[in-house]
């Protein structure tokens, strides 16, 4: 199960697979990028937000690899994420990976009691749910329960929900 991690410059920070240094959350601050690298062994960032939402340039400047697989708002709500991008995002999760979305402005206004509005819930929840199912062997129901428990907005985001519902093992061979 996923474990809450103290803030350390990374809002909505959770350990997905701590022994393998796999974490998720919202857009890190500079402090957060430093913490992820030096204390968590993170060497790779899977960025699900767009460049207009926030920059991972600082992470890149300290030697992290940034995999950009943005899911824009219209793919979250109206359409669905591109299947090939979802597969790439999940396959990019290797030991030493931090998966995130969110924005610089939302991180700047972060309050610990306001996790729901900071980022790292929906796009990140979908990708981590797919990772749980197709890389870790979790059941669809168990992965979905975890998605909801960590802020996935099933009512608001039709595109993400359709993407979740249509996934089959054959799509991940």
GIQUI-V89166 format. One record per run of one state. SS is the DSSP state (h for helix, s for strand, l for the rest). FROM is the first residue (numbers start at 1). LEN is the number of residues. Records with the same first field share a line. If there is no record, write none. Layout:
SS = FROM-LEN ; FROM-LEN
//
This chain:
l = 1-2 ; 5-9 ; 21-1 ; 26-4 ; 41-3 ; 48-9 ; 62-3 ; 69-4 ; 78-5 ; 92-5 ; 101-3 ; 109-3 ; 118-5 ; 135-5 ; 150-8 ; 167-2 ; 173-1
s = 3-2 ; 14-4 ; 22-4 ; 44-4 ; 65-4 ; 97-4
h = 18-3 ; 30-11 ; 57-5 ; 73-5 ; 83-9 ; 104-5 ; 112-6 ; 123-12 ; 140-10 ; 158-9 ; 169-4
//
